[in-house]
Amino acid sequence: MSEVTPQLTAIERARRSQIIAGAAACISKNGYSAASLTAIAKEAGVGKGVILYHFGNKDTLIEEVLKHVYVLADAEVGTRVRAQTTPKGLLDVFISESFAFISARRDYVIALLLILADGHAASRIVHGQVQSSTQDLKDILEYGQREGVFRAFDAGEVAKMIRTLIDVASYALRDNPLADMSIYAHEARSFIQAAIYL
């Protein structure tokens, strides 16, 4: 007989979200190695025991931080992209909303990069999500080619290039937390349009 996972109450979900946000902020400010459970608890405004109650250990918490980044990204970027119907609309919104997400969720984005740099085992979550996102881009580009609005090119390779262009902005933000992502977004969109639109 399979074990049934208990449903979290609204209070438990709110507390877990509070701890995850605190962990992201703590890592973003202090670096991954300095983000002890004690430091994370202080940032989140809870006791260390509360973190252990909800997550059990730091590794599980870090995994949940990374998962949460992509839950937020799907809610804030994916939903808007899926509302588009034309190839240009899909691509333009994918690019602009990706940069908007990087700007709005700076703590999460910087924390993700620092966790990746540490080589944490949970990094597999990020690699899987990047592959999925790149495939989504490839599908958009191939759709545009079929519709005759994008020129002929290798959609898989160009999707990787666009994904890399967006990811580079994340690293720029890590190095300069005050970087203006709207400039990156405008220039990236103009560059990509010039490169692939007919």
Backbone as JSON, one array per atom type, in Angstrom:
{
  "sequence": "MSEVTPQLTAIERARRSQIIAGAAACISKNGYSAASLTAIAKEAGVGKGVILYHFGNKDTLIEEVLKHVYVLADAEVGTRVRAQTTPKGLLDVFISESFAFISARRDYVIALLLILADGHAASRIVHGQVQSSTQDLKDILEYGQREGVFRAFDAGEVAKMIRTLIDVASYALRDNPLADMSIYAHEARSFIQAAIYL",
  "N": [[0.85, -1.2, 0.0], [0.62, 2.18, -0.92], [2.21, 5.06, 0.5], [0.49, 7.87, 1.76], [0.93, 11.23, 1.08], [0.73, 13.79, 3.41], [-1.48, 16.6, 3.23], [-0.49, 20.0, 3.19], [-1.32, 22.58, 5.51], [-2.74, 25.89, 5.13], [-1.33, 27.63, 6.75], [1.04, 26.21, 7.19], [2.04, 26.1, 4.56], [2.47, 28.82, 4.13], [4.43, 29.32, 6.06], [6.52, 27.69, 5.15], [7.04, 28.94, 2.69], [7.92, 31.4, 3.65], [10.31, 30.63, 4.91], [11.74, 29.6, 2.73], [11.99, 31.93, 1.17], [13.52, 33.43, 2.96], [15.83, 31.87, 3.02], [16.75, 32.14, 0.36], [17.25, 34.91, 0.31], [19.24, 35.09, 2.28], [21.33, 33.52, 1.21], [21.8, 34.95, -1.13], [22.74, 37.4, -0.1], [24.92, 36.7, 1.55], [26.36, 34.59, 0.46], [26.68, 31.1, -0.43], [28.15, 29.32, 1.25], [28.24, 30.66, 3.67], [25.68, 30.62, 4.49], [24.35, 29.33, 6.86], [22.1, 27.17, 8.71], [21.37, 28.54, 10.98], [21.9, 31.2, 10.25], [20.12, 31.45, 8.12], [17.71, 31.05, 9.47], [17.65, 33.34, 11.04], [17.45, 35.33, 9.06], [15.0, 34.63, 7.97], [13.36, 35.05, 10.09], [12.6, 33.13, 11.93], [12.88, 30.34, 14.24], [15.67, 28.07, 14.34], [14.84, 25.48, 14.78], [12.31, 25.46, 13.66], [12.82, 25.51, 10.94], [14.06, 22.99, 10.69], [11.92, 21.4, 11.39], [10.16, 21.77, 9.23], [11.71, 21.17, 6.96], [13.75, 19.37, 7.55], [16.58, 19.18, 6.98], [19.44, 21.09, 5.8], [20.12, 20.52, 3.11], [17.74, 19.56, 1.97], [16.18, 21.85, 2.21], [17.6, 23.6, 0.49], [17.18, 22.33, -1.93], [14.44, 22.74, -2.15], [14.39, 25.51, -2.38], [15.51, 25.87, -4.94], [13.6, 24.51, -6.51], [11.43, 26.16, -6.01], [12.13, 28.52, -7.31], [11.63, 27.87, -9.96], [8.93, 27.28, -9.91], [7.92, 29.8, -9.39], [8.87, 31.07, -11.71], [7.42, 29.77, -13.71], [4.85, 30.58, -13.06], [5.05, 33.35, -13.36], [6.37, 33.9, -15.76], [5.96, 31.74, -17.61], [3.11, 31.55, -17.72], [2.36, 33.95, -18.95], [3.68, 33.73, -21.38], [2.39, 31.49, -22.49], [-0.05, 32.61, -23.03], [0.18, 33.86, -25.43], [-0.21, 33.74, -29.02], [1.01, 33.96, -31.5], [4.11, 33.39, -33.31], [6.03, 35.5, -33.07], [4.94, 36.93, -30.93], [5.08, 34.98, -28.9], [7.9, 34.62, -28.71], [8.86, 37.24, -28.17], [7.57, 37.83, -25.72], [8.54, 35.75, -24.15], [11.25, 36.49, -23.97], [11.17, 39.17, -22.9], [9.72, 38.8, -20.5], [11.33, 36.97, -19.2], [13.59, 38.49, -18.55], [12.31, 40.38, -16.96], [11.55, 38.76, -14.84], [14.06, 38.01, -13.81], [14.88, 40.49, -12.87], [12.85, 41.15, -10.99], [12.98, 39.08, -9.17], [15.46, 39.02, -7.82], [16.9, 38.09, -5.5], [16.32, 35.35, -5.5], [17.34, 34.56, -8.01], [20.09, 35.21, -7.82], [20.76, 33.62, -5.6], [20.3, 31.08, -6.71], [22.36, 30.99, -8.64], [24.61, 31.05, -6.98], [24.3, 28.71, -5.53], [24.56, 26.89, -7.6], [27.23, 27.41, -8.28], [28.49, 26.37, -6.09], [28.27, 23.73, -6.53], [26.29, 22.07, -5.55], [24.35, 19.14, -4.97], [21.67, 19.38, -5.64], [21.68, 20.89, -7.88], [21.03, 19.56, -10.16], [18.37, 19.94, -10.61], [18.25, 22.48, -11.71], [19.67, 22.12, -14.12], [17.95, 20.37, -15.46], [15.69, 22.0, -15.76], [16.69, 24.06, -17.36], [17.21, 22.68, -19.72], [14.58, 22.01, -20.41], [13.47, 24.56, -20.78], [15.01, 25.44, -22.93], [14.17, 23.67, -24.89], [11.51, 24.51, -25.12], [11.94, 27.04, -26.24], [13.11, 26.28, -28.68], [10.9, 25.02, -29.85], [9.23, 27.26, -30.22], [10.76, 28.74, -32.04], [10.85, 27.0, -34.26], [8.16, 26.95, -34.87], [7.82, 29.6, -35.71], [9.39, 29.51, -38.01], [7.95, 27.69, -39.58], [5.69, 29.21, -39.95], [6.66, 31.19, -41.52], [7.78, 33.56, -40.56], [10.18, 33.71, -39.27], [13.58, 33.48, -40.23], [15.49, 30.92, -42.02], [17.31, 28.72, -39.99], [19.32, 26.82, -37.64], [17.25, 25.69, -35.36], [17.56, 24.5, -32.85], [20.21, 25.15, -32.06], [20.12, 27.94, -32.1], [18.2, 28.38, -30.15], [19.64, 27.59, -27.88], [21.54, 29.63, -27.89], [19.95, 31.91, -27.39], [18.94, 31.26, -24.86], [21.35, 31.26, -23.44], [22.07, 33.95, -23.69], [20.12, 35.15, -22.09], [20.74, 33.94, -19.64], [23.3, 34.97, -19.17], [22.74, 37.56, -18.39], [21.77, 37.08, -15.86], [24.1, 36.41, -14.51], [25.42, 38.84, -14.73], [23.83, 40.34, -13.07], [24.35, 39.09, -10.65], [26.98, 39.92, -10.27], [26.63, 42.64, -10.21], [24.33, 43.76, -8.33], [22.63, 45.95, -8.68], [22.18, 46.25, -11.34], [20.51, 47.32, -14.3], [17.96, 45.62, -15.55], [16.15, 46.2, -17.53], [17.46, 47.46, -19.58], [19.14, 45.42, -20.54], [17.11, 43.7, -21.4], [15.85, 45.16, -23.48], [17.98, 45.5, -25.34], [18.67, 42.83, -25.84], [16.3, 41.82, -26.96], [16.11, 43.42, -29.28], [18.46, 42.66, -30.61], [18.04, 39.91, -31.05], [15.72, 39.95, -32.6], [16.67, 41.28, -34.9], [18.42, 39.38, -35.77], [16.93, 37.06, -36.41], [14.33, 37.56, -37.45], [12.33, 37.74, -40.41]],
  "CA": [[0.0, 0.0, 0.0], [1.46, 3.37, -1.02], [2.06, 6.03, 1.6], [-0.19, 9.09, 1.35], [1.6, 12.43, 1.56], [-0.26, 14.67, 4.02], [-1.63, 17.93, 2.65], [-0.07, 21.08, 4.08], [-2.32, 23.61, 5.8], [-2.37, 27.21, 4.61], [-0.3, 28.18, 7.65], [2.29, 25.49, 6.9], [2.53, 26.56, 3.26], [2.98, 30.19, 4.32], [5.68, 29.23, 6.82], [7.54, 27.13, 4.26], [7.38, 30.0, 1.74], [8.7, 32.38, 4.41], [11.65, 30.07, 5.12], [12.39, 29.53, 1.42], [12.36, 33.3, 0.82], [14.62, 33.8, 3.84], [17.03, 31.15, 2.57], [17.21, 32.79, -0.87], [17.82, 36.22, 0.67], [20.47, 34.86, 3.05], [22.36, 33.06, 0.28], [22.08, 36.07, -2.03], [23.5, 38.43, 0.61], [26.12, 36.23, 2.26], [27.01, 33.47, -0.21], [26.14, 29.81, -0.02], [28.88, 28.7, 2.36], [27.94, 31.38, 4.92], [24.25, 30.51, 4.78], [24.06, 28.23, 7.78], [20.69, 27.15, 9.13], [21.2, 29.61, 11.97], [21.83, 32.46, 9.5], [18.87, 31.43, 7.36], [16.63, 31.24, 10.44], [17.64, 34.76, 11.42], [16.95, 36.08, 7.9], [13.58, 34.3, 7.78], [12.6, 35.45, 11.27], [12.07, 31.95, 12.62], [13.9, 29.58, 14.95], [16.3, 27.0, 13.58], [14.01, 24.29, 14.94], [11.17, 25.57, 12.73], [13.35, 25.07, 9.64], [14.26, 21.55, 10.75], [10.59, 20.79, 11.41], [9.56, 21.83, 7.9], [12.56, 20.67, 5.87], [14.58, 18.27, 8.01], [18.0, 19.51, 6.91], [19.75, 22.18, 4.87], [20.1, 20.05, 1.73], [16.34, 19.54, 1.52], [15.76, 23.25, 2.07], [18.22, 24.14, -0.72], [16.46, 21.74, -3.07], [13.14, 23.41, -2.24], [14.64, 26.86, -2.89], [15.67, 25.77, -6.39], [12.29, 24.16, -7.08], [10.55, 27.32, -5.89], [12.49, 29.47, -8.37], [10.97, 27.48, -11.21], [7.48, 27.43, -9.7], [7.68, 31.23, -9.6], [9.12, 31.39, -13.12], [6.29, 29.29, -14.52], [3.69, 31.43, -12.75], [5.24, 34.74, -13.77], [6.83, 33.96, -17.15], [5.28, 30.73, -18.42], [1.69, 31.86, -17.9], [2.25, 35.04, -19.93], [4.1, 33.21, -22.68], [1.33, 30.61, -23.0], [-1.2, 33.42, -23.45], [0.45, 34.35, -26.78], [-0.61, 32.79, -30.08], [1.85, 34.1, -32.7], [5.52, 33.12, -33.03], [6.7, 36.71, -32.58], [4.42, 37.2, -29.59], [5.66, 33.99, -27.99], [9.32, 34.88, -28.5], [9.04, 38.54, -27.53], [7.14, 37.75, -24.33], [9.51, 34.88, -23.47], [12.47, 37.27, -23.7], [10.92, 40.31, -22.0], [9.3, 38.32, -19.18], [12.49, 36.33, -18.55], [14.38, 39.56, -17.95], [11.51, 40.96, -15.88], [11.64, 37.83, -13.72], [15.4, 38.16, -13.24], [14.91, 41.76, -12.14], [11.92, 41.14, -9.85], [13.31, 37.99, -8.24], [16.92, 39.07, -7.74], [17.43, 37.21, -4.44], [16.21, 33.95, -5.95], [18.24, 34.33, -9.14], [21.47, 35.21, -7.32], [20.9, 32.42, -4.77], [20.41, 29.95, -7.62], [23.71, 30.99, -9.22], [25.58, 30.72, -5.93], [24.13, 27.28, -5.25], [25.19, 26.21, -8.74], [28.69, 27.57, -8.18], [28.95, 25.5, -5.01], [28.22, 22.35, -6.99], [25.33, 21.33, -4.73], [23.7, 18.03, -5.69], [20.36, 19.82, -6.12], [21.86, 21.6, -9.15], [20.41, 18.76, -11.23], [17.06, 20.56, -10.86], [18.49, 23.61, -12.61], [20.04, 21.61, -15.44], [16.74, 19.84, -16.08], [14.81, 23.12, -16.12], [17.31, 24.77, -18.49], [16.95, 21.85, -20.91], [13.16, 22.15, -20.74], [13.27, 25.91, -21.28], [15.63, 25.5, -24.25], [13.27, 22.95, -25.79], [10.38, 25.42, -25.37], [12.42, 28.05, -27.19], [13.27, 25.59, -29.97], [9.55, 24.85, -30.39], [8.77, 28.58, -30.67], [11.51, 29.11, -33.25], [10.4, 26.14, -35.36], [6.82, 27.43, -35.19], [8.02, 30.81, -36.5], [9.9, 29.13, -39.33], [6.84, 27.1, -40.33], [4.76, 30.29, -40.3], [7.32, 32.09, -42.46], [8.13, 34.86, -39.97], [11.59, 33.62, -38.88], [14.4, 32.97, -41.33], [16.0, 29.56, -41.86], [18.49, 28.53, -39.14], [19.21, 25.63, -36.78], [16.44, 26.16, -34.23], [18.13, 23.99, -31.6], [21.4, 25.92, -31.71], [19.72, 29.33, -31.81], [17.53, 28.34, -28.85], [20.71, 27.58, -26.88], [22.14, 30.98, -27.87], [19.03, 32.83, -26.71], [18.95, 30.87, -23.44], [22.63, 31.72, -22.88], [22.0, 35.41, -23.61], [19.33, 35.46, -20.9], [21.49, 33.5, -18.46], [24.42, 35.9, -18.95], [22.21, 38.69, -17.63], [21.7, 36.65, -14.46], [25.45, 36.54, -13.95], [25.69, 40.27, -14.61], [23.09, 40.77, -11.87], [25.1, 38.58, -9.5], [28.17, 40.76, -10.1], [26.18, 44.0, -9.93], [22.92, 43.62, -7.96], [21.84, 47.12, -9.08], [22.12, 46.31, -12.8], [19.19, 47.61, -14.85], [17.61, 44.55, -16.47], [15.35, 46.7, -18.65], [18.41, 47.73, -20.67], [19.48, 44.11, -21.08], [15.93, 43.17, -22.1], [15.66, 45.91, -24.73], [19.05, 45.19, -26.28], [18.58, 41.42, -26.22], [15.16, 41.66, -27.86], [16.48, 44.05, -30.55], [19.5, 41.84, -31.21], [17.45, 38.65, -31.5], [14.81, 40.26, -33.71], [17.48, 41.58, -36.08], [19.1, 38.16, -36.19], [16.11, 35.94, -36.89], [13.08, 37.92, -38.12], [12.37, 38.02, -41.85]],
  "C": [[0.89, 1.25, 0.0], [1.15, 4.34, 0.11], [1.44, 7.31, 1.07], [0.55, 10.28, 1.95], [0.57, 13.38, 2.15], [-0.29, 16.04, 3.35], [-1.21, 18.98, 3.67], [-1.24, 22.04, 4.31], [-1.84, 24.93, 5.21], [-1.27, 27.83, 5.45], [1.05, 27.51, 7.38], [2.89, 25.93, 5.56], [3.13, 27.96, 3.37], [4.32, 30.17, 5.06], [6.81, 28.7, 5.95], [7.99, 28.18, 3.24], [8.24, 31.07, 2.4], [10.13, 31.9, 4.59], [12.42, 30.01, 3.8], [12.85, 30.92, 0.98], [13.53, 33.77, 1.67], [15.91, 33.13, 3.43], [17.61, 31.8, 1.32], [17.88, 34.12, -0.57], [19.16, 36.05, 1.38], [21.62, 34.43, 2.12], [22.78, 34.2, -0.64], [22.98, 37.11, -1.37], [24.88, 37.94, 1.06], [26.91, 35.15, 1.55], [26.52, 32.15, 0.35], [26.83, 29.26, 1.22], [28.58, 29.36, 3.7], [26.48, 31.25, 5.34], [23.98, 29.26, 5.62], [22.57, 28.24, 8.11], [20.41, 28.24, 10.14], [21.05, 30.96, 11.26], [20.53, 32.55, 8.72], [17.68, 31.68, 8.29], [16.51, 32.7, 10.84], [17.04, 35.6, 10.29], [15.45, 35.87, 7.73], [12.72, 34.71, 8.96], [11.94, 34.29, 11.99], [13.21, 31.3, 13.41], [14.45, 28.48, 14.06], [15.46, 25.72, 13.64], [12.82, 24.29, 13.99], [11.61, 25.12, 11.34], [13.49, 23.55, 9.61], [12.92, 20.81, 10.75], [10.01, 20.69, 9.99], [10.38, 21.14, 6.81], [13.51, 19.53, 6.28], [16.06, 18.56, 8.04], [18.23, 20.59, 5.85], [19.67, 21.72, 3.42], [18.68, 20.02, 1.16], [15.82, 20.95, 1.31], [16.32, 23.84, 0.77], [17.52, 23.6, -1.96], [15.11, 22.43, -3.25], [13.29, 24.85, -2.73], [14.74, 26.82, -4.42], [14.35, 25.43, -7.07], [11.37, 25.37, -7.09], [10.86, 28.37, -6.95], [11.71, 29.14, -9.63], [9.45, 27.47, -11.1], [7.11, 28.9, -9.95], [7.83, 31.6, -11.07], [7.96, 30.94, -14.0], [5.07, 30.17, -14.3], [3.82, 32.81, -13.37], [5.69, 34.89, -15.22], [6.01, 33.0, -18.02], [3.83, 31.06, -18.71], [1.51, 32.94, -18.97], [2.66, 34.58, -21.32], [2.98, 32.36, -23.3], [0.08, 31.37, -23.45], [-1.03, 33.95, -24.87], [0.09, 33.29, -27.81], [0.27, 32.87, -31.32], [3.3, 33.81, -32.34], [6.25, 34.34, -32.47], [6.23, 37.06, -31.18], [5.02, 36.26, -28.57], [7.11, 34.32, -27.66], [9.54, 36.19, -27.76], [8.68, 38.49, -26.05], [8.09, 36.84, -23.53], [10.74, 35.68, -23.05], [12.19, 38.36, -22.66], [10.54, 39.84, -20.6], [10.43, 37.59, -18.46], [13.35, 37.39, -17.87], [13.62, 40.23, -16.81], [11.57, 40.08, -14.64], [12.99, 37.95, -13.03], [15.48, 39.42, -12.38], [14.06, 41.71, -10.88], [12.3, 40.14, -8.78], [14.83, 37.88, -8.04], [17.49, 38.11, -6.69], [17.41, 35.76, -4.89], [17.21, 33.65, -7.06], [19.7, 34.26, -8.67], [21.72, 33.98, -6.44], [21.08, 31.19, -5.65], [21.83, 29.86, -8.2], [24.77, 30.59, -8.2], [25.5, 29.26, -5.53], [24.77, 26.45, -6.36], [26.71, 26.24, -8.63], [29.27, 26.67, -7.1], [28.96, 24.03, -5.43], [27.27, 21.47, -6.18], [24.62, 20.27, -5.57], [22.35, 18.43, -6.28], [20.46, 20.59, -7.44], [21.25, 20.85, -10.32], [19.04, 19.34, -11.59], [17.21, 21.67, -11.88], [18.79, 23.11, -14.02], [18.81, 21.06, -16.18], [15.81, 20.94, -16.55], [15.37, 23.9, -17.31], [17.08, 23.99, -19.78], [15.5, 22.0, -21.37], [12.87, 23.51, -21.35], [13.84, 26.05, -22.7], [14.77, 24.78, -25.28], [12.04, 23.81, -26.12], [10.75, 26.49, -26.39], [12.55, 27.47, -28.59], [11.9, 25.42, -30.63], [9.0, 26.16, -30.93], [9.45, 28.96, -31.98], [11.07, 28.28, -34.45], [8.99, 26.54, -35.81], [6.92, 28.68, -36.08], [8.54, 30.51, -37.89], [8.78, 28.53, -40.18], [5.85, 28.17, -40.81], [5.37, 31.32, -41.25], [7.66, 33.46, -41.89], [9.56, 34.88, -39.43], [12.37, 33.01, -40.05], [14.84, 31.53, -41.04], [17.27, 29.57, -41.0], [18.29, 27.25, -38.35], [18.51, 26.06, -35.5], [17.01, 25.7, -32.89], [19.31, 24.81, -31.14], [21.04, 27.35, -31.36], [18.98, 29.39, -30.48], [18.56, 28.35, -27.72], [21.35, 28.95, -26.75], [21.25, 31.97, -27.11], [19.0, 32.54, -25.21], [20.22, 31.37, -22.76], [22.63, 33.24, -22.71], [21.21, 35.85, -22.38], [20.1, 35.11, -19.63], [22.66, 34.42, -18.14], [23.96, 37.11, -18.15], [22.09, 38.34, -16.15], [23.06, 36.79, -13.79], [25.86, 38.0, -13.8], [25.02, 40.82, -13.36], [23.81, 40.3, -10.61], [26.29, 39.49, -9.21], [27.82, 42.2, -9.79], [24.68, 43.96, -9.61], [22.03, 44.8, -8.35], [21.71, 47.25, -10.59], [20.67, 46.5, -13.27], [18.84, 46.57, -15.91], [16.78, 45.03, -17.65], [16.24, 47.02, -19.85], [18.8, 46.43, -21.35], [18.32, 43.57, -21.93], [15.75, 43.83, -23.45], [16.71, 45.52, -25.76], [18.99, 43.74, -26.75], [17.45, 41.21, -27.23], [15.48, 42.24, -29.24], [17.48, 43.2, -31.32], [18.9, 40.57, -31.81], [16.51, 38.89, -32.69], [15.59, 40.51, -34.99], [18.12, 40.32, -36.66], [18.19, 37.13, -36.84], [14.81, 36.31, -37.61], [13.32, 38.12, -39.62], [11.85, 39.44, -42.1]]
}
